[in-house]
Every structure is written in structure tokens, then in C-alpha cells.
């Protein structure tokens, strides 16, 4: 019996220490999630599609991320990011009046840019009468050159 009392006292002491330790442990406070990057996020999905009235059928689409370094599925992300930096992400400045003659065929092409550019939400699109007009309007840039 003497050995059992010793075992019970060890168990009781251990239990008391564990329970007192549990009481001392507090609940961890969750910190708000903040970006640890030095760069504002810039991640875009660029697409080219055919317009059928109100609907657009996407033919090609790529991703483009410019910070901290150019990347994504875009064929030339470095040049595309440089073009966007030159116009401060204003997609309307990427298009110019067509620099060459195109047929008057009506086969509308729609280009879209959706995502985030330097921390700002972006949702932009432009419609061209046909693929020739689109290429003629975007001759200077590589953003939609895919």
C-alpha cells in the first residue's frame, strides 16, 4: 500500500503541475495580415477574344505580374511591364489611332485587362472592328502582343 500512495502522490503532483501550467498559458492573439513585400501587388489577366453581341469568347489569355520582377505566362513580361510602367498602368494610353489601313470588315475583337496594378483594382476592355484594327492600334506596345 505504501508504494501505491507514492504513485498516487506523484500522479497528483504531476497533474497539478500540468493543470497550473495550462492555466498560465494564454490564447495567442492573431495579428492582422499585412503585406511583407516592398512592392504594391501587380497581377493581371490579359485576354483577347471575339465578340458575339453581348458575349465575348476568349481566344487567348495570359497572366502578367510585374512586382518584384516581371513574370507570368506572358511571352515577354519584361517588355509588357515596362510598357505599363511608362503609362502608369493607364490602359487607355496603350491604344492609339490605327497607324495603317484596314478593311471595313466587322468582326469585333475585344481585349481585356483584369486584376491589380500597383495596388489598384483594374477592369478595362476595348473593342476593335477586327483583328487588323486591333494590331494597328497596338503597334507600339507589347502588353497585348501574345
Rosetta blueprint (number, residue, H / E / L):
1 X L
2 X H
3 X H
4 X H
5 X H
6 X H
7 X H
8 X H
9 X H
10 X H
11 X H
12 X H
13 X H
14 X H
15 X H
16 X H
17 X H
18 X H
19 X H
20 X H
21 X H
22 X H
23 X H
24 X H
25 X L
26 X L
27 X L
28 X L
29 X L
30 X L
31 X L
32 X L
33 X L
34 X L
35 X L
36 X L
37 X L
38 X L
39 X L
40 X L
41 X L
42 X L
43 X E
44 X E
45 X E
46 X E
47 X E
48 X E
49 X E
50 X E
51 X E
52 X E
53 X L
54 X L
55 X E
56 X E
57 X E
58 X E
59 X E
60 X E
61 X E
62 X E
63 X E
64 X E
65 X E
66 X L
67 X L
68 X L
69 X L
70 X L
71 X E
72 X L
73 X L
74 X L
75 X L
76 X L
77 X H
78 X H
79 X H
80 X H
81 X H
82 X H
83 X H
84 X H
85 X H
86 X H
87 X L
88 X L
89 X L
90 X L
91 X H
92 X H
93 X H
94 X L
95 X L
96 X L
97 X L
98 X L
99 X L
100 X L
101 X L
102 X L
103 X L
104 X L
105 X L
106 X L
107 X L
108 X L
109 X E
110 X E
111 X E
112 X E
113 X E
114 X E
115 X E
116 X E
117 X E
118 X L
119 X L
120 X E
121 X E
122 X E
123 X E
124 X E
125 X E
126 X E
127 X E
128 X E
129 X L
130 X L
131 X H
132 X H
133 X H
134 X H
135 X H
136 X H
137 X H
138 X L
139 X L
140 X L
141 X L
142 X L
143 X L
144 X L
145 X L
146 X L
